[in-house]
Amino acid sequence: MEINELHLKTAFSCMACDGEIAEEELGLVKQYATNSTFFDGLAIEDKLNEYVAEINNKGQGFLTGYISNVVEAQLDEKQELDLATIAIKMIEADNKIEYSEISFFKRIRSKLNVSDEKLLNIFKDETLFEKFPEVEPEDFLLPDIMVNEDAEWNVTFENIELNMKQQ
């Protein structure tokens, strides 16, 4: 998997890990498409529709497959930091942070080699913790219960919808 597709799949997985896709999250994808090179060369709407069909069909298996994609990618430090940045911004995009999102980030984090110190520097640059004072950066870095086990979410994925036209 090319890095641009892994970036988009990261964004999608973080959008969908709570069982729904918010308009604000789609807005952030469009912002990335316009203002960054993260998704260069991709037919973004087609890929997102492909991911929607796949997650509605596979459910949790889609997210588990994404984690495998992260491992297989053999990322360098900058790529890992970019992936973490995309994930964090996507988690905060809908203006709510759910435990399923923190837990999913921890699963991603468990597959990265970048130091906690460098990840904390990303968090310092983000507004996440200004918007959500009840959440500490360390909440995203501390090991989760059974983080290395197969993912179990208390949400369903059969009805995820994507409407890029509203944005």
N, CA and C atoms as an extended XYZ file, in Angstrom:
501
Properties=species:S:1:pos:R:3:atomname:S:1:resname:S:1:resid:I:1 pbc="F F F"
N         0.851       -1.181        0.000 N   MET     1
C         0.000        0.000        0.000 CA  MET     1
C         0.890        1.236        0.000 C   MET     1
N         0.608        2.147       -0.914 N   GLU     2
C         1.359        3.402       -0.995 CA  GLU     2
C         1.025        4.278        0.221 C   GLU     2
N         1.949        5.170        0.571 N   ILE     3
C         1.777        6.000        1.762 CA  ILE     3
C         0.569        6.925        1.641 C   ILE     3
N         0.261        7.428        0.443 N   ASN     4
C        -0.893        8.313        0.308 CA  ASN     4
C        -2.190        7.567        0.601 C   ASN     4
N        -2.266        6.300        0.181 N   GLU     5
C        -3.458        5.513        0.493 CA  GLU     5
C        -3.507        5.164        1.980 C   GLU     5
N        -2.358        4.898        2.577 N   LEU     6
C        -2.340        4.631        4.017 CA  LEU     6
C        -2.789        5.871        4.795 C   LEU     6
N        -2.409        7.038        4.336 N   HIS     7
C        -2.884        8.281        4.975 CA  HIS     7
C        -4.407        8.365        4.913 C   HIS     7
N        -4.969        8.121        3.728 N   LEU     8
C        -6.424        8.211        3.580 CA  LEU     8
C        -7.124        7.128        4.397 C   LEU     8
N        -6.565        5.944        4.410 N   LYS     9
C        -7.175        4.859        5.179 CA  LYS     9
C        -7.086        5.148        6.681 C   LYS     9
N        -6.029        5.836        7.087 N   THR    10
C        -5.911        6.262        8.487 CA  THR    10
C        -7.033        7.234        8.819 C   THR    10
N        -7.205        8.229        7.969 N   ALA    11
C        -8.261        9.213        8.193 CA  ALA    11
C        -9.618        8.525        8.250 C   ALA    11
N        -9.895        7.655        7.290 N   PHE    12
C       -11.178        6.972        7.262 CA  PHE    12
C       -11.369        6.091        8.501 C   PHE    12
N       -10.360        5.326        8.855 N   SER    13
C       -10.477        4.418       10.000 CA  SER    13
C       -10.746        5.186       11.286 C   SER    13
N       -10.083        6.333       11.444 N   CYS    14
C       -10.317        7.156       12.639 CA  CYS    14
C       -11.690        7.814       12.603 C   CYS    14
N       -12.187        8.116       11.419 N   MET    15
C       -13.551        8.650       11.293 CA  MET    15
C       -14.565        7.593       11.697 C   MET    15
N       -14.355        6.381       11.226 N   ALA    16
C       -15.367        5.337       11.332 CA  ALA    16
C       -15.276        4.500       12.601 C   ALA    16
N       -14.201        4.607       13.357 N   CYS    17
C       -14.016        3.707       14.500 CA  CYS    17
C       -15.066        3.895       15.590 C   CYS    17
N       -15.800        5.007       15.567 N   ASP    18
C       -16.869        5.211       16.541 CA  ASP    18
C       -18.241        4.839       15.975 C   ASP    18
N       -18.250        4.289       14.750 N   GLY    19
C       -19.490        3.796       14.169 CA  GLY    19
C       -20.245        4.775       13.305 C   GLY    19
N       -19.710        5.984       13.128 N   GLU    20
C       -20.370        6.959       12.270 CA  GLU    20
C       -19.342        7.919       11.690 C   GLU    20
N       -19.723        8.562       10.609 N   ILE    21
C       -18.855        9.548        9.976 CA  ILE    21
C       -19.563       10.897       10.044 C   ILE    21
N       -18.929       11.840       10.730 N   ALA    22
C       -19.514       13.172       10.904 CA  ALA    22
C       -19.131       14.075        9.730 C   ALA    22
N       -19.983       15.044        9.460 N   GLU    23
C       -19.719       16.010        8.384 CA  GLU    23
C       -18.401       16.739        8.606 C   GLU    23
N       -18.071       17.040        9.863 N   GLU    24
C       -16.822       17.735       10.165 CA  GLU    24
C       -15.613       16.890        9.781 C   GLU    24
N       -15.738       15.577        9.940 N   GLU    25
C       -14.641       14.683        9.582 CA  GLU    25
C       -14.435       14.673        8.061 C   GLU    25
N       -15.530       14.633        7.319 N   LEU    26
C       -15.420       14.707        5.858 CA  LEU    26
C       -14.843       16.053        5.427 C   LEU    26
N       -15.208       17.085        6.155 N   GLY    27
C       -14.656       18.409        5.865 CA  GLY    27
C       -13.148       18.432        6.042 C   GLY    27
N       -12.648       17.750        7.059 N   LEU    28
C       -11.206       17.693        7.282 CA  LEU    28
C       -10.518       16.918        6.161 C   LEU    28
N       -11.143       15.841        5.687 N   VAL    29
C       -10.573       15.094        4.558 CA  VAL    29
C       -10.461       16.014        3.348 C   VAL    29
N       -11.508       16.777        3.084 N   LYS    30
C       -11.468       17.710        1.948 CA  LYS    30
C       -10.399       18.782        2.156 C   LYS    30
N       -10.244       19.225        3.380 N   GLN    31
C        -9.210       20.214        3.686 CA  GLN    31
C        -7.829       19.633        3.415 C   GLN    31
N        -7.589       18.411        3.868 N   TYR    32
C        -6.310       17.743        3.591 CA  TYR    32
C        -6.099       17.603        2.086 C   TYR    32
N        -7.141       17.228        1.369 N   ALA    33
C        -7.028       17.031       -0.079 CA  ALA    33
C        -6.630       18.324       -0.783 C   ALA    33
N        -7.111       19.439       -0.247 N   THR    34
C        -6.846       20.737       -0.857 CA  THR    34
C        -5.524       21.343       -0.407 C   THR    34
N        -5.203       21.190        0.883 N   ASN    35
C        -4.091       21.940        1.474 CA  ASN    35
C        -2.862       21.123        1.835 C   ASN    35
N        -2.837       19.847        1.511 N   SER    36
C        -1.667       19.029        1.840 CA  SER    36
C        -1.396       18.045        0.706 C   SER    36
N        -0.320       17.342        0.836 N   THR    37
C         0.022       16.318       -0.159 CA  THR    37
C        -0.283       14.913        0.352 C   THR    37
N        -0.933       14.812        1.503 N   PHE    38
C        -1.180       13.504        2.119 CA  PHE    38
C        -1.905       12.530        1.184 C   PHE    38
N        -2.858       13.014        0.399 N   PHE    39
C        -3.685       12.124       -0.425 CA  PHE    39
C        -3.400       12.279       -1.919 C   PHE    39
N        -2.263       12.871       -2.265 N   ASP    40
C        -1.946       13.130       -3.670 CA  ASP    40
C        -2.102       11.885       -4.534 C   ASP    40
N        -2.714       12.098       -5.693 N   GLY    41
C        -2.837       11.038       -6.678 CA  GLY    41
C        -3.978       10.077       -6.459 C   GLY    41
N        -4.767       10.279       -5.416 N   LEU    42
C        -5.877        9.369       -5.117 CA  LEU    42
C        -7.205        9.949       -5.593 C   LEU    42
N        -8.068        9.068       -6.052 N   ALA    43
C        -9.466        9.427       -6.306 CA  ALA    43
C       -10.161        9.287       -4.954 C   ALA    43
N       -10.122       10.358       -4.185 N   ILE    44
C       -10.506       10.308       -2.774 CA  ILE    44
C       -11.931        9.814       -2.577 C   ILE    44
N       -12.878       10.382       -3.288 N   GLU    45
C       -14.267        9.979       -3.088 CA  GLU    45
C       -14.466        8.503       -3.436 C   GLU    45
N       -13.837        8.038       -4.518 N   ASP    46
C       -13.944        6.625       -4.898 CA  ASP    46
C       -13.356        5.727       -3.815 C   ASP    46
N       -12.185        6.113       -3.305 N   LYS    47
C       -11.540        5.318       -2.252 CA  LYS    47
C       -12.405        5.295       -0.994 C   LYS    47
N       -12.934        6.446       -0.597 N   LEU    48
C       -13.770        6.495        0.604 CA  LEU    48
C       -15.017        5.631        0.432 C   LEU    48
N       -15.622        5.665       -0.745 N   ASN    49
C       -16.785        4.810       -0.994 CA  ASN    49
C       -16.407        3.336       -0.934 C   ASN    49
N       -15.221        3.009       -1.419 N   GLU    50
C       -14.713        1.635       -1.329 CA  GLU    50
C       -14.554        1.229        0.144 C   GLU    50
N       -13.982        2.123        0.936 N   TYR    51
C       -13.792        1.839        2.363 CA  TYR    51
C       -15.130        1.687        3.087 C   TYR    51
N       -16.096        2.525        2.740 N   VAL    52
C       -17.426        2.428        3.358 CA  VAL    52
C       -18.029        1.055        3.077 C   VAL    52
N       -17.987        0.635        1.832 N   ALA    53
C       -18.541       -0.681        1.475 CA  ALA    53
C       -17.808       -1.785        2.220 C   ALA    53
N       -16.499       -1.649        2.317 N   GLU    54
C       -15.705       -2.681        2.984 CA  GLU    54
C       -15.980       -2.733        4.484 C   GLU    54
N       -16.069       -1.573        5.146 N   ILE    55
C       -16.311       -1.593        6.591 CA  ILE    55
C       -17.738       -2.054        6.893 C   ILE    55
N       -18.686       -1.691        6.024 N   ASN    56
C       -20.055       -2.174        6.228 CA  ASN    56
C       -20.145       -3.680        6.042 C   ASN    56
N       -19.284       -4.234        5.204 N   ASN    57
C       -19.260       -5.668        4.962 CA  ASN    57
C       -18.446       -6.418        6.023 C   ASN    57
N       -17.256       -5.913        6.341 N   LYS    58
C       -16.333       -6.619        7.241 CA  LYS    58
C       -16.436       -6.182        8.695 C   LYS    58
N       -17.000       -5.018        8.948 N   GLY    59
C       -17.091       -4.507       10.314 CA  GLY    59
C       -15.719       -4.321       10.929 C   GLY    59
N       -15.542       -4.860       12.116 N   GLN    60
C       -14.292       -4.728       12.858 CA  GLN    60
C       -13.106       -5.266       12.080 C   GLN    60
N       -13.346       -6.218       11.208 N   GLY    61
C       -12.277       -6.786       10.400 CA  GLY    61
C       -11.586       -5.738        9.540 C   GLY    61
N       -12.329       -4.720        9.106 N   PHE    62
C       -11.730       -3.630        8.331 CA  PHE    62
C       -10.679       -2.910        9.168 C   PHE    62
N       -11.031       -2.585       10.416 N   LEU    63
C       -10.106       -1.854       11.287 CA  LEU    63
C        -8.900       -2.708       11.654 C   LEU    63
N        -9.131       -3.984       11.864 N   THR    64
C        -8.021       -4.900       12.140 CA  THR    64
C        -7.101       -4.970       10.923 C   THR    64
N        -7.691       -5.013        9.731 N   GLY    65
C        -6.898       -5.015        8.504 CA  GLY    65
C        -6.087       -3.745        8.348 C   GLY    65
N        -6.674       -2.613        8.727 N   TYR    66
C        -5.944       -1.345        8.666 CA  TYR    66
C        -4.710       -1.403        9.570 C   TYR    66
N        -4.865       -1.915       10.771 N   ILE    67
C        -3.725       -2.024       11.696 CA  ILE    67
C        -2.631       -2.881       11.059 C   ILE    67
N        -3.018       -3.940       10.388 N   SER    68
C        -2.035       -4.773        9.681 CA  SER    68
C        -1.339       -3.972        8.582 C   SER    68
N        -2.091       -3.109        7.902 N   ASN    69
C        -1.491       -2.252        6.869 CA  ASN    69
C        -0.414       -1.350        7.455 C   ASN    69
N        -0.643       -0.833        8.663 N   VAL    70
C         0.341        0.027        9.326 CA  VAL    70
C         1.619       -0.760        9.588 C   VAL    70
N         1.476       -1.980       10.080 N   VAL    71
C         2.639       -2.816       10.369 CA  VAL    71
C         3.410       -3.132        9.088 C   VAL    71
N         2.698       -3.515        8.051 N   GLU    72
C         3.320       -3.908        6.788 CA  GLU    72
C         4.004       -2.740        6.083 C   GLU    72
N         3.602       -1.521        6.365 N   ALA    73
C         4.123       -0.356        5.655 CA  ALA    73
C         5.584       -0.051        5.974 C   ALA    73
N         6.076       -0.490        7.100 N   GLN    74
C         7.462       -0.225        7.506 CA  GLN    74
C         7.804        1.256        7.330 C   GLN    74
N         7.139        2.075        8.109 N   LEU    75
C         7.236        3.523        8.003 CA  LEU    75
C         8.506        4.068        8.637 C   LEU    75
N         9.000        5.177        8.089 N   ASP    76
C        10.088        5.880        8.758 CA  ASP    76
C         9.475        6.827        9.796 C   ASP    76
N        10.318        7.500       10.545 N   GLU    77
C         9.829        8.331       11.647 CA  GLU    77
C         8.887        9.440       11.176 C   GLU    77
N         9.239       10.131       10.108 N   LYS    78
C         8.384       11.211        9.608 CA  LYS    78
C         7.022       10.664        9.183 C   LYS    78
N         7.000        9.539        8.511 N   GLN    79
C         5.747        8.931        8.080 CA  GLN    79
C         4.897        8.527        9.289 C   GLN    79
N         5.544        8.007       10.325 N   GLU    80
C         4.815        7.652       11.540 CA  GLU    80
C         4.210        8.891       12.191 C   GLU    80
N         4.978        9.973       12.240 N   LEU    81
C         4.471       11.210       12.835 CA  LEU    81
C         3.325       11.784       12.003 C   LEU    81
N         3.435       11.701       10.682 N   ASP    82
C         2.338       12.157        9.820 CA  ASP    82
C         1.074       11.333       10.074 C   ASP    82
N         1.239       10.023       10.186 N   LEU    83
C         0.098        9.142       10.444 CA  LEU    83
C        -0.564        9.504       11.777 C   LEU    83
N         0.248        9.722       12.802 N   ALA    84
C        -0.281       10.091       14.120 CA  ALA    84
C        -0.997       11.442       14.056 C   ALA    84
N        -0.443       12.380       13.305 N   THR    85
C        -1.072       13.696       13.172 CA  THR    85
C        -2.435       13.580       12.504 C   THR    85
N        -2.496       12.829       11.412 N   ILE    86
C        -3.770       12.623       10.721 CA  ILE    86
C        -4.784       12.006       11.680 C   ILE    86
N        -4.364       10.993       12.412 N   ALA    87
C        -5.273       10.305       13.342 CA  ALA    87
C        -5.795       11.256       14.413 C   ALA    87
N        -4.907       12.007       15.036 N   ILE    88
C        -5.314       12.924       16.107 CA  ILE    88
C        -6.258       13.995       15.579 C   ILE    88
N        -5.925       14.593       14.442 N   LYS    89
C        -6.800       15.637       13.896 CA  LYS    89
C        -8.162       15.071       13.527 C   LYS    89
N        -8.191       13.850       13.029 N   MET    90
C        -9.469       13.239       12.654 CA  MET    90
C       -10.302       12.937       13.907 C   MET    90
N        -9.657       12.509       14.959 N   ILE    91
C       -10.370       12.193       16.201 CA  ILE    91
C       -11.029       13.445       16.779 C   ILE    91
N       -10.363       14.573       16.672 N   GLU    92
C       -10.925       15.800       17.230 CA  GLU    92
C       -11.889       16.514       16.282 C   GLU    92
N       -11.922       16.119       15.017 N   ALA    93
C       -12.666       16.866       13.998 CA  ALA    93
C       -14.150       17.014       14.294 C   ALA    93
N       -14.781       15.996       14.880 N   ASP    94
C       -16.227       16.076       15.122 CA  ASP    94
C       -16.571       16.712       16.469 C   ASP    94
N       -15.565       17.285       17.117 N   ASN    95
C       -15.746       18.017       18.379 CA  ASN    95
C       -16.238       17.152       19.533 C   ASN    95
N       -15.933       15.869       19.461 N   LYS    96
C       -16.170       14.984       20.603 CA  LYS    96
C       -15.128       13.879       20.545 C   LYS    96
N       -14.711       13.448       21.713 N   ILE    97
C       -13.734       12.365       21.784 CA  ILE    97
C       -14.377       11.231       22.565 C   ILE    97
N       -14.483       10.105       21.909 N   GLU    98
C       -15.058        8.927       22.549 CA  GLU    98
C       -13.943        7.954       22.900 C   GLU    98
N       -14.212        7.121       23.900 N   TYR    99
C       -13.199        6.170       24.309 CA  TYR    99
C       -12.789        5.263       23.159 C   TYR    99
N       -13.729        4.891       22.281 N   SER   100
C       -13.396        4.024       21.146 CA  SER   100
C       -12.332        4.667       20.258 C   SER   100
N       -12.343        5.992       20.158 N   GLU   101
C       -11.354        6.695       19.340 CA  GLU   101
C        -9.984        6.699       20.016 C   GLU   101
N        -9.966        6.940       21.320 N   ILE   102
C        -8.698        6.896       22.054 CA  ILE   102
C        -8.127        5.480       21.993 C   ILE   102
N        -8.979        4.498       22.213 N   SER   103
C        -8.544        3.106       22.167 CA  SER   103
C        -7.998        2.745       20.793 C   SER   103
N        -8.657        3.218       19.745 N   PHE   104
C        -8.183        2.928       18.391 CA  PHE   104
C        -6.837        3.594       18.147 C   PHE   104
N        -6.684        4.839       18.598 N   PHE   105
C        -5.386        5.500       18.447 CA  PHE   105
C        -4.302        4.698       19.167 C   PHE   105
N        -4.617        4.184       20.327 N   LYS   106
C        -3.632        3.389       21.074 CA  LYS   106
C        -3.232        2.141       20.296 C   LYS   106
N        -4.162        1.568       19.572 N   ARG   107
C        -3.838        0.409       18.735 CA  ARG   107
C        -2.877        0.814       17.619 C   ARG   107
N        -3.135        1.979       17.015 N   ILE   108
C        -2.227        2.483       15.991 CA  ILE   108
C        -0.865        2.744       16.617 C   ILE   108
N        -0.872        3.450       17.738 N   ARG   109
C         0.360        3.835       18.416 CA  ARG   109
C         1.206        2.605       18.769 C   ARG   109
N         0.559        1.512       19.143 N   SER   110
C         1.298        0.304       19.528 CA  SER   110
C         2.092       -0.279       18.365 C   SER   110
N         1.783        0.133       17.140 N   LYS   111
C         2.489       -0.371       15.953 CA  LYS   111
C         3.546        0.598       15.437 C   LYS   111
N         3.664        1.757       16.076 N   LEU   112
C         4.632        2.761       15.663 CA  LEU   112
C         5.878        2.698       16.540 C   LEU   112
N         7.014        3.052       15.961 N   ASN   113
C         8.271        3.040       16.706 CA  ASN   113
C         8.678        4.410       17.228 C   ASN   113
N         7.981        5.445       16.811 N   VAL   114
C         8.315        6.806       17.216 CA  VAL   114
C         8.159        6.952       18.738 C   VAL   114
N         8.981        7.800       19.322 N   SER   115
C         8.976        7.957       20.784 CA  SER   115
C         7.734        8.706       21.270 C   SER   115
N         7.375        8.450       22.509 N   ASP   116
C         6.276        9.193       23.134 CA  ASP   116
C         6.575       10.690       23.159 C   ASP   116
N         7.837       11.039       23.380 N   GLU   117
C         8.222       12.443       23.431 CA  GLU   117
C         7.898       13.152       22.110 C   GLU   117
N         8.183       12.510       20.994 N   LYS   118
C         7.893       13.122       19.694 CA  LYS   118
C         6.390       13.187       19.442 C   LYS   118
N         5.655       12.187       19.896 N   LEU   119
C         4.197       12.234       19.778 CA  LEU   119
C         3.627       13.350       20.646 C   LEU   119
N         4.168       13.527       21.834 N   LEU   120
C         3.700       14.612       22.701 CA  LEU   120
C         3.945       15.974       22.054 C   LEU   120
N         5.012       16.095       21.274 N   ASN   121
C         5.252       17.346       20.550 CA  ASN   121
C         4.150       17.616       19.541 C   ASN   121
N         3.626       16.568       18.893 N   ILE   122
C         2.490       16.738       17.978 CA  ILE   122
C         1.295       17.257       18.772 C   ILE   122
N         1.042       16.642       19.916 N   PHE   123
C        -0.113       17.037       20.716 CA  PHE   123
C        -0.001       18.497       21.150 C   PHE   123
N         1.199       18.946       21.440 N   LYS   124
C         1.389       20.342       21.845 CA  LYS   124
C         1.026       21.298       20.722 C   LYS   124
N         1.217       20.851       19.492 N   ASP   125
C         0.925       21.702       18.339 CA  ASP   125
C        -0.550       21.701       17.961 C   ASP   125
N        -1.313       20.827       18.527 N   GLU   126
C        -2.724       20.699       18.178 CA  GLU   126
C        -3.599       21.406       19.215 C   GLU   126
N        -4.793       21.758       18.818 N   THR   127
C        -5.737       22.416       19.724 CA  THR   127
C        -6.571       21.409       20.499 C   THR   127
N        -6.344       20.141       20.257 N   LEU   128
C        -7.121       19.064       20.858 CA  LEU   128
C        -7.325       19.254       22.357 C   LEU   128
N        -6.257       19.543       23.041 N   PHE   129
C        -6.344       19.569       24.494 CA  PHE   129
C        -6.827       20.916       25.023 C   PHE   129
N        -6.932       21.899       24.159 N   GLU   130
C        -7.599       23.145       24.530 CA  GLU   130
C        -9.111       22.943       24.449 C   GLU   130
N        -9.561       22.245       23.414 N   LYS   131
C       -10.992       21.979       23.235 CA  LYS   131
C       -11.526       20.990       24.258 C   LYS   131
N       -10.674       20.065       24.674 N   PHE   132
C       -11.092       18.979       25.563 CA  PHE   132
C       -10.176       18.940       26.784 C   PHE   132
N       -10.359       19.875       27.717 N   PRO   133
C        -9.449       19.941       28.862 CA  PRO   133
C        -9.498       18.693       29.753 C   PRO   133
N       -10.567       17.914       29.623 N   GLU   134
C       -10.662       16.700       30.432 CA  GLU   134
C        -9.782       15.570       29.898 C   GLU   134
N        -9.236       15.750       28.691 N   VAL   135
C        -8.390       14.741       28.070 CA  VAL   135
C        -6.937       15.201       28.144 C   VAL   135
N        -6.086       14.331       28.596 N   GLU   136
C        -4.657       14.619       28.693 CA  GLU   136
C        -3.921       13.916       27.549 C   GLU   136
N        -2.839       14.493       27.055 N   PRO   137
C        -2.083       13.833       25.987 CA  PRO   137
C        -1.675       12.406       26.350 C   PRO   137
N        -1.340       12.207       27.607 N   GLU   138
C        -0.912       10.884       28.047 CA  GLU   138
C        -2.022        9.843       27.908 C   GLU   138
N        -3.292       10.296       27.897 N   ASP   139
C        -4.406        9.366       27.709 CA  ASP   139
C        -4.276        8.616       26.392 C   ASP   139
N        -3.658        9.248       25.402 N   PHE   140
C        -3.479        8.637       24.090 CA  PHE   140
C        -2.243        7.743       24.031 C   PHE   140
N        -1.371        7.848       25.025 N   LEU   141
C        -0.099        7.132       24.970 CA  LEU   141
C         0.011        5.992       25.966 C   LEU   141
N        -0.717        6.076       27.058 N   LEU   142
C        -0.654        5.004       28.039 CA  LEU   142
C        -1.205        3.719       27.436 C   LEU   142
N        -0.612        2.596       27.788 N   PRO   143
C        -1.118        1.337       27.228 CA  PRO   143
C        -2.586        1.138       27.577 C   PRO   143
N        -3.307        0.579       26.649 N   ASP   144
C        -4.713        0.289       26.839 CA  ASP   144
C        -4.855       -1.146       27.325 C   ASP   144
N        -5.975       -1.430       27.915 N   ILE   145
C        -6.259       -2.802       28.298 CA  ILE   145
C        -6.363       -3.615       27.021 C   ILE   145
N        -5.592       -4.647       26.926 N   MET   146
C        -5.617       -5.579       25.794 CA  MET   146
C        -5.408       -4.875       24.455 C   MET   146
N        -4.503       -3.894       24.391 N   VAL   147
C        -4.267       -3.174       23.139 CA  VAL   147
C        -3.729       -4.087       22.043 C   VAL   147
N        -3.066       -5.156       22.409 N   ASN   148
C        -2.499       -6.050       21.407 CA  ASN   148
C        -3.438       -7.191       21.040 C   ASN   148
N        -4.599       -7.221       21.647 N   GLU   149
C        -5.585       -8.247       21.325 CA  GLU   149
C        -6.374       -7.816       20.097 C   GLU   149
N        -7.152       -8.730       19.550 N   ASP   150
C        -8.015       -8.365       18.426 CA  ASP   150
C        -8.983       -7.278       18.883 C   ASP   150
N        -9.213       -6.346       18.000 N   ALA   151
C       -10.067       -5.204       18.308 CA  ALA   151
C       -11.490       -5.656       18.615 C   ALA   151
N       -12.063       -5.064       19.631 N   GLU   152
C       -13.467       -5.274       19.960 CA  GLU   152
C       -14.088       -3.911       20.200 C   GLU   152
N       -15.008       -3.523       19.353 N   TRP   153
C       -15.688       -2.246       19.506 CA  TRP   153
C       -17.128       -2.506       19.883 C   TRP   153
N       -17.670       -1.639       20.691 N   ASN   154
C       -19.070       -1.750       21.080 CA  ASN   154
C       -19.939       -0.901       20.166 C   ASN   154
N       -19.581       -0.848       18.900 N   VAL   155
C       -20.355       -0.142       17.897 CA  VAL   155
C       -20.525       -1.064       16.701 C   VAL   155
N       -21.523       -0.771       15.901 N   THR   156
C       -21.717       -1.563       14.690 CA  THR   156
C       -21.248       -0.751       13.494 C   THR   156
N       -20.866       -1.455       12.464 N   PHE   157
C       -20.311       -0.805       11.296 CA  PHE   157
C       -21.129       -1.064       10.034 C   PHE   157
N       -22.276       -1.687       10.165 N   GLU   158
C       -23.048       -2.059        8.982 CA  GLU   158
C       -23.750       -0.877        8.326 C   GLU   158
N       -23.889        0.226        9.036 N   ASN   159
C       -24.678        1.340        8.517 CA  ASN   159
C       -23.887        2.628        8.364 C   ASN   159
N       -22.596        2.518        8.157 N   ILE   160
C       -21.788        3.715        7.954 CA  ILE   160
C       -22.146        4.306        6.597 C   ILE   160
N       -22.315        5.608        6.574 N   GLU   161
C       -22.687        6.290        5.341 CA  GLU   161
C       -21.681        7.392        5.056 C   GLU   161
N       -21.551        7.678        3.789 N   LEU   162
C       -20.624        8.707        3.349 CA  LEU   162
C       -21.366        9.586        2.358 C   LEU   162
N       -21.392       10.888        2.641 N   ASN   163
C       -22.041       11.807        1.724 CA  ASN   163
C       -21.111       12.983        1.478 C   ASN   163
N       -20.271       12.839        0.470 N   MET   164
C       -19.305       13.878        0.142 CA  MET   164
C       -19.983       15.103       -0.486 C   MET   164
N       -21.177       14.942       -0.986 N   LYS   165
C       -21.852       16.043       -1.679 CA  LYS   165
C       -22.264       17.156       -0.721 C   LYS   165
N       -22.484       16.834        0.560 N   GLN   166
C       -22.935       17.840        1.529 CA  GLN   166
C       -21.849       18.843        1.871 C   GLN   166
N       -20.615       18.484        1.647 N   GLN   167
C       -19.519       19.354        2.059 CA  GLN   167
C       -19.298       20.499        1.115 C   GLN   167
